[in-house]
Amino acid sequence: MMQVLTALLPVEKNGKQPVYLQLANQLMALIRAGTLEPGYRLLSTRQLAALLKVHRRTVVQAYDELLAQGWLESQTGSGTFVAGHIPEITPVKLPGQSVQNASPQQKAGFKFDTMPHLNRAVLKPVAKFHFDDGFPDARLAPLDELSRAYRSQMLNGDPYVRLGYGDTKGSAWLRQELSVYLNETRGMKITAENILIVRGVIMGIHLVSQGLLKRGDQVVCDEPGWFGANMNFVQAGANVLQAPVDEHGMDTDALEAICEKTRVRLVYVTSHHHYPTTVALRADRRIRLLKLAEKYGFIIFEDDYDYDFHYLSKPFLPLAGADPAGMVLYCGSFTKTISPAFRVGYLVGPEDVITHLAQLRRIIDRQGDQILENAMAELLREGIIQRHLRKSVRVYKQRRDVFCDLLKAQLGEFVDFQVPDGGMAVWAKFDPSIDLKDLAAKALKKDLYFADGSMQGNLSKFHNATRLGFASSNTDELEKGVNIIRQLLEKDSQ
């Protein structure tokens, strides 16, 4: 039986799976198949290790794994046996239930109303080349440092605390580190109690929409603007009004005209680099916006999605840093800093509002990824994120310059744009004769992705324009992408 058992337990010492797991899984399969019957006495760990020519500790780990799962039983002084009661669970069918010839259900058996404002395509670009919405280059991210910090948080400290339920406001450590960081870089005067950790800006907008808006409230957004914010306001039952954006950001005269006609509850603004046009809200308009908030009593939701990426070394400080009346809710994230996959953001506001929204967050998500949040806190404390940002800004500035030179040289007759002072994308206005949706579709077939502009609303109204992201591509990829567009436009013009 020893030789037979040995033949049934082949091990790959250089395989991807640890040898002890190979042994455990193979023994489990033999028990399931009935080859090893309940009550069967296994070889000692020393004997099996000698037969398989592996370290005894490897066999001990395999046995321990199966003992913990209930497949084996250990009897002191007698050895290790196949368990008399195998832990297989067989679901019991309900009367009349049949799974034969069943197919996945595509239609619900009950009625529900679809919501047109949610009917937006989810961005999942898979092309080799991409001029995306303005994403970071994950190849530059401090992933090794983040991995080490995450592992450290997984393994060190009291597991009951570390891996249990936490504060709905988020990691206390991260909130403390963020308060220091935001005070130093944004001119704020906040503490950890002013911060709610969220899973990105979109979650911050959702919480504010659900927690501070009532059905029928008036919300003013920029035009053009970000559909993700508008969707949340509409979902909360608010009426979305629009204030135009020019080369200096939101038109505050137009905003005041709206306020004179109706009671505005909230104004949503991307002040640092307006989305999608990338223009900055001018200093005098910032002051005016704050004064209007005090005069008319509306909330300012300041979405500062890419504050850290400015190339003139003279960024405007956020509105939240000059808000004595407590009218501004400030939101940012690490999405642009590291990668969209890491869903960690922060909502900053008065303590009473943060407490209120944390209570709401509890019934939506309970808490975030506390392990990841603590890992981010460690990177902030060690200055790793700060150093990464300084390096990234230099790289992205170079890519911006290369990209804008390419657009001017190769596509100058087709595209009009302004070199952005910061951010990760160029607002490109294509010639009205160009079918932007058709061009984007043809480019995708050539393995180049860029948005067709439909997310910004009425294409003709917004000058047949779209955002072309440059940060996530190196200079060679930028050149190849621009060449693809050039070739397609030249072909269409023939």
N, C-alpha and C positions, 0 to 999 in steps of 0.2 A: 504493500500500500504506500510505503514511503516513496518508492520510485514513481508510482503513478501520481501521487500528490505533487511530487516535484515537477513532473511533466505538465501538470495542470496549472502550475504557477510560474510561467515564464516571466522574467523581469528584464527590463531594459535600463541598465544602469546609467545610460546617457540620454534617456528619454526626457520628454518635456515634463512629465508628471513625476513627482517624488516616488521613489521605490516603495516606501511604506504605504502610499496610497494605491499603487499598483497592486500590492499584495492584498490590501484590505478590500479593494473592489473585486478582485478575482475570487477571494474567499467568499465574499457576499454572493457573487454569482453562483458559486458552487452550492451554497446553502439554499439559494432560491430554486436552483434546478433539482434539488433533492439528492445531489451527489454526496453531500455531507448532510447526514440526517440528524434530526434533533437528538441530543445526548451524545453525539460522536465526540470522542476525546481527541483533541488536536495534539500534534507534536509539541514538545516544549520549545520555548523560544530559542534555546541553545541548539537543539537538534535541527529545527527548521532552518536556522541561520547557517548551520554547517552544510546542510544539503543544498541550499540555494546559493551558498558562497557570498553571503551578505553579512553585514555587521549585525550582531545580536540586537543592538538597539533599534535597528530598522524593523525587525520582527516584533519587538516589544511595542513600538509605535503603532504597527498595523493591528495587533491584538487590542491595544488600548482603544483604538478608534472603533473597532467592532464591539468591544465591551460597552463603550459609551453609548453606542447606537442600539444596543440590546440584541445584537446578533449572536453574541457569545456570553457565556457565564463562566465565572471563575470560582472554583471551589478550593478553599485553602487546604493545602496538603495533598490534593488530588489532581489538580491541573486545570486546564481550560477546555470547556466543552461548547459544542453548538447548543444554543439556547433551546429549551423545550418549547417555548412559545415564541415563534418567529414574528418580528414586528412588521408584518405586511398588513396593509389596510385595504380592505376590499369594500368599495362603496356599495351601499344597498340601494337598488333601484326603487323608485316610487311605484305604486300600483299603476299599471298601464303604461309605464315609461319604457320607451324603446330607443336605443341609439343606433339600431341597424338602419343603414341607408340614410342616416341623418347628414345634413349639410349645414355649413355655417349660416347663421341667420343674417340676412341683409336688411330686412325690413322689420321694424318693431310691430308688435301686436297692439300697441296703444297709440293714441294720437298725441302729437306735440307740435308746437309752432316753431318753425325755423326763424332765424333772426338774420335778416339781410345784411345788417351792419357787421356781422361776424364772418360773412362770406368773403374772406380774403385768402389768397394763396399763401401758404407757409413757405418762407424762403429756405430752400435747401439746395443751394448750388453745388453741383458735382462736376462742373467742367474743369479741365486742366488749367485754363487761364480764367481770371476773374477780375472784373472791375466792379466790385461788390458795393454794398451800401456804405462802406467805410469801416471795415473790420481790421483788427490788428493782425500782425503776422505772428501766428503761434510758434513759428520756428525761432522767434527771438525771446519767447517767454521764459522766465526762470523756472522751468519745470522741474529740474533736478532739485533745486532748493525747496520748491513747493512739495515735491514728493517726500523729501527728507522730513520736512516740517509736519506733513500729514501723517507719516509713519510714526513720528515721535508722539504726536497727539493720540494716535491709536493705541500705543503700547505703554505710555508712561502715565503715572498718576492713578488715582482711585477709579477703577472701572465703573463702579456704581454711579459715581458723579460724572465721569468722563463720557460714558455711553448711555446715560439716562436722560430723563426729561430735563430741559433747561428753561431759562427765562424766555418768554415769548418775545421780548425785545431783542433777543440775540445774545451772542457771547459777550459777557461782561468785559473780557479781556480785549476783544476786538473793538467794542464801543469806546473803551478807554484809549486805546492806541489811535483810533480814528479821530477822537476829539482832539488829541494832541496834533495829529497830522493836519486836520482841517483848519485848526486854529493857526498853524504855522504857514500853510500854503494858501488859504482862502480868506485870511483876515477875520475869521469868526471868533466868537467868544462863547464857546459851548462846553458842556461837560458830557460825560457818557449818558446822562439822563435825557439829553436832547436828541439821542440817536436811536433809531429803530433799524435793525438789520433786516433787509428784505432780499428776495431772490431776483434782484435786478430792478431797474427803473420801472418796468412795466408793472411789477407787483406793487411798487410804491404808488403808482397812479391808481391802480385798482383799489387799494386800501383807502386812499383819499376819496375816490369816487364813491365807494360804498359807505364810508364812515362819515363824510362831511357834506355830501350832496343829497338833496331830496328831489323827488320826481317833480319836474317842472322848473327846477333851478336853471338859471342862465349861465353858461360857461363860454368864455371867449378864447378862441385859439387863433394861431397865426394862419394866414392864407398866402401861399401853400403851407401845409403843415404835416404832422405825423399822424397817419391813420391809426396807429396803435393807441395813442392817447384819445383820439376822438371816439374810437370804439368803446373805450371804458366809460366815457362820459355819457354816451348814448345808452349803454347798457344800464347805467344808474338812473336813467329816465330824465337826464338833463337835456336842455335845448342847446345845441352848439351853434354859437354865432362866430363870425370870423372877422378879424381885423387884418387889413393888408400889410404885407411886408415889402419894404423897398431896400435900397442899398445900405440903409442904416438900421435895419431891423424892424420890429413891429411899429406901426404908425400909431403913436400914442394920442394924436389928435383924433384919429378915427376911433380909438378905444374910448376916449372921453365922450365922443358923440354917442356911442352905444350906451354908456353909463347914464347919460342924461335922459335916455329914452326908456330904459328898463333897469331893473335891479340886477346887477351882476354878482354872482356868488363866487366865481373863481376865474382867474385868468391863467392860462397855461402858456409858458414861454420858454424857448430854448435861447437863453440870452448870450451865451458865450460864442457858440457857432450855430446860428439858426439852422434848424432842420426843415427843409433840405438844402437851402441855398448857401449855407456856410457863413453868411454875413454876421457880424457882431452887432449887438444892440449898443448904439452910441451912448456915451456917458450921460448926455443931457436927457435922453429918453429913459435911461435907467432911473435917474432921479425923479423924473416925471411919473414914471410907473409906480414908484414907491409912494409918492404923494397922492396919486389917484387911489391907490389901495387904501390909504388912511382916510381919504375924503369919502369914498363910496363904500368902504367896508368890505371889499372883496379879498379873497385869498389869492396869493400869487404862488403858483406851483412852478418852481424853477427847475427845469430838467437840464442838468449840467453834465450831459453824457460824455463829453470829451474835453473837459477843462484842461487836463494836464498836457494836451498836445497843441502848443502854440509855438510859433517859429520866429516871432519878433522880440521875444523876451519882455513884452510889455502887455501882459494879459489884463483885461478888466477883472477886478475882483467880483465875485458873485453878488447878486442883490442881497442874498442872505447875510452878507457881512456888513451891510449898511442899513439894517432893518431894525430900528429902535422900537417900532410898534408891534413887532411879532406877527407880521402879516405874511411872511414868506415861509413856504415849505420847500426845502432844498433837497434834491435827489440826485444821486450819482451811483456809479457802480465800478466794479473791477472788470467789466466785460471788455472795455477797450484797452485796459491795462494789460490783461493777460490773455483771455480768450472768452468767447461767448459761452463756452461749455461750463465755465465756473460761475455759477449763479449766486453771486454775493454782491449786494448793493447796500446802500444806506439812505435812509430818509431822515432829514434833520429838521427839527421844529421846536416850538415851545414844549416844555415838559408835559403839560396837561394834554396837549394834542397827541404827543407820542404815546402816553399812557393809554389814551382812548383808542388809538389805532392798534396798539399792541393787544388790547382786549379783543378787537375785531379779528386780528391776525390769528388769534387762538382758535377760532372756529373755522378757519380756512386752511391753515397749514400747521398749526400748533407751534412749530419752531423750525428754524432752518437746519442746515448741516453744521452742527456745532463743532465737529472735528475739523471741517474745512475752514470754518470761521476762525477757530483758534490757530490753525496753520497760517491763515492770512495775517492774524495778529502778530505771530512770530516773525513773519517776513517784514511787516512794518516796523516792529521793534528793532530788528537787526539792520534796518535800512536797505534791505534787498529790493523791495518794490521801488523805493526812491532812486536807487542806482539804476535799476532796470528802466525806469521812466526817462532818466537823463540820456541813457544810451539810445532808447527807442526814438526819442525826439530828434536826435541827430540823424538816425537812419531814415526816419520818415520825412524829414526835411529834404534830405538828398533825393528821396524817391519822388517827393512832390515836385522838386525842381526838374528832375529828369522827365517826369510824366507831362508836366506843363510844356516843356520844350518839345516833346514828341507831339503833343496835341497841336501846338502852334505850327510845327514844321510839316507834319504829315496830314493834319486834318483842319488846318486853319481856314480853308475855304468852305468847310462844312459845319464847323463848330465854333461858337462864341463862348468865352468863359473869362472869369477873373481868377487870378492866382490867389488861392485862399491863404489867409494869414495863419491859419491853424487847422486842426482837424485832420481827417483821413480821406477826404473825398473832394472832388471838384464838381461844382454845379455847371453842367455842360448844356448849352442851348443849341440844339441842332437846327439847321436850316429848315424852314417850314415845308420845303419840297420833299424832305426826307420822311418816310414812314418809319417812325422810331420803333414801333412794335414789330414791324416786318424786319427791320434791321437787327433788332435784338434776337429775333427768332432765327434768322440766318446765321448770326454770329454763334449762337448756341450749337448749331450743327457743325460749326468749325471749331468747337471746343472752347469757346469764349463766352463767359456769362457776364451780362450787365443788365440792369433793370430797364424795362421799356418805358418807365415814367408813369405808368398807370397808377401806381401807389400814391402819387401826388395829386390825383384828381384829374381835372380837365386839362388834357395835354395842350390844346390850342391856347387856352387861357394862360398857361404857364410856359409859353414860348417853346413847346416841343422839347422839353428839357428833362434831364435825369441826372442822378448822382453817379459819378464814376469814381469808385474807390481805388486808391493807389497804394495804401499802406501794406496790404497783405501780399503784394507781389514785389519780387526783386526787380532790378532794372532790366534784366534780360527778359523776364516775363512781361513787364510793361511794354517793352519794345515789340515783342511778338504779338501782344494783344492789340496794340495800336495798328500794327501792320494788317491784322485780320480785318479790322474795321475799314482801313484804307482800301484794301483790295475789294471788299464788298461794295463800297460806295463808288469806286471807279467802275466796277462791273455794271452797277445799276445805271450809271450815267452814260454808258456807251449805247 
